[in-house]
Amino acid sequence: MLRQTRENIIASTVDLISIFVAYRIGVQQLGVLSGLAYGLFDAWIVVWQRERISNSIRWVANRIRQSGPFRRKDILPWAS
């Protein structure tokens, strides 16, 4: 329980830093409105799309593991 809470705090901190960095980049390039747009877009990606992105990465990783030379039975023939 404590480990999951700690991981959530770290993930939230990284999300906030990412949003502030995107905002800062936008401000430096084109001004405050652009910074807000960059920050909102980054927030949309890192906060609201996190589950979709994670699921997609897991799906691709499972497909890679199941195909070609990465199949577990090819690597460890005795492990079924």
Secondary structure, DSSP 4 states (H G I P E B T S, - for coil): -HHHHHHHHHHHHHHHHHHHHHHHHHHHHH-HHHHHHHHHHHHIIIIISHHHHHHHHHHHHHHHHHSGGG-HHHH-TT--
